[in-house]
Amino acid sequence: MNERPTLATVELESLLQTQLLGQRLGALLSAGDTLALVGTLGAGKTTLAQSLLAAVGVDPQRVTSPTFALIQSYATRLGTAHHIDAYRVRDEDEFLELGIEELWEDESCVTLVEWADKWNDWMPPLSLWIQIEWCSASKRTISFRGDHDHWQQRIDQALG
């Protein structure tokens, strides 16, 4: 993840700010986008995923961390959104058995991958990497990394 340029870093002072950022960024997503969510347990990956998916028409109460199912799919205004939790995936074969390569080829869906850093080599090159650092119960630092041409304008709008 480190070889991708940093597009922005923001400190958020509350859970509400994290949710609002997720909603603003989610409103700017397009079919074919892949978001790589990275952070420690409890950093806020699932909270951010709930807000991102709410912005594309998914009831946020339906969005839970798919830790045991590994992948949850939702109908959205953009098509299908896939929410993947790669925390319990043991190896490359198991990751690929999720149908990851087919998801990357499907330009009609949006994909969110929690714990994407475990599978860095398998993530699409245009993924937006979102690093969430837990600072306190409500405070987070979020860094965005990815292809400048593909993501910078949308990140700037979301942070606007």
N, C-alpha and C positions, 0 to 999 in steps of 0.2 A: 504494500500500500504506500510506502514512503516515497517511491519513485514518481508518484503522481503529484503534480503541482497543487499547492494549497490555494484554493479559490477564495476562502474566507474562514475566519474564526470568530465566533460570537460567544459571549457569556450571557447566560440566561439566569435570571434571578428567581424564577418561580416555575412551578409545574405548568401554570397557565401560559407563561411565555413559551415554554417548550411546545405545548399543544398548539398555540397560535402559529408558531413557526412551522410546525408540521402541516397545519392546514393551509398556510400560504404557499409552502413548497408543493404540497399535494395538488393544489389548484393549478399549478404550472406543469404538472407531469403530462407526458405524451405516451401514447401506446408505443411499446418497444423499449421504454426506459427500464433500467435496472438500478436499484439502490442497494448498496452494500452497507449494512449497519454494523458498526463495530463498537464495542465497549464491554466493560466488566459486567458481571452479574449485578443487576439492580441499577445499572447506569441510566436506563430509560429507553432502551431500544424498542421495547414493545409499546410503550407510551407514545413514542414518536411514530411508530408504525400505525397505531390506532388513529392518530391525527391525520397522517398522510392518506390513509384509506378512507377516512371520513370525508375528506375533501373530494374524493372521486365517487362518493355515493354509498359507502358501506357504513352501516350502523356500527359505531365504535364499540358498543357493548358486545357485538358479535366477534370482535377481533381479540383473540387471546394468543399468547405465545404458543405456537404449534410445536412445543418441545417434544411431545410424545407422538403426535401425528406426523411431525416433520414438515408437512406442507398443508396449508389451507388455501383454498381458492374461493374467490368472491366475484360476483357479477358487479361491474362498475360502469360508469358512464363512458369509460375508455375501452371497455371489453372486460376480459378477465384479469383480475389481479391475483398473483400468487404470493403468499407470505410463507417464507421458508425459515425454519430455525435449524441451523446446522450444528448446534451445540452438541447433540448426541450422535452425530454422524461419525462413525469410527474410521472410515478410510475412503480413498478415492472411489473405489468400486461402489460403495454404498451411496456416496454423493451422486455419482452418475446414474445409479439405479432410480433416483428420484425423478429422472427424466429431465435433468437440468439442461442438457444439450438441446433438447426439443424446445424447452422454454426460451432459451436464448435465440433460437431460430424463429420463434413466433413473434413477429413484430406487431401483433395485435394485442399483446398483453403487457402488463406492468408487473415487475417482479421485485420483491423486497426480500433480502437475505440477511437474517440476523446471524452473527458470528461468521460473516463472510471472510474475515481474515484467515480463518482456518483453511479456506479453499481459494486463496488468492490467485493461484495459477489457472483456475477454472472459471474465474469471473470474466464477463465480457469486457473488452478494452474500454468501452464508453460508459462503464458503470460510474455512478456517483458514489464515492466513498464518504460516509458520514461517521466520523469518530465522535463518540459521546463520552465525555469524562465526567464522572460523578465528583462533585466538589463538596456537597452537603445534601441534606434531605431534600432541598428544593433547588439548589444551584447546580447548573451544568455548564460545561464548556463544550461547544460543538464546533468541529472543524470539518470543512468540506474539501474534498480532493477529487480531481477528475480532469477530464479533457476540457481545457479552457473554452474552446470554440463551441463545444456541445452544451456546457453547463453554466458558464460564467454569468450570462445575462439572466438566466432563471434564478440563480442564487442571489444576484444583486436585487432582483425584483422581490424575492421572498424576504430578504432582509430589509428592504426598502423602508 
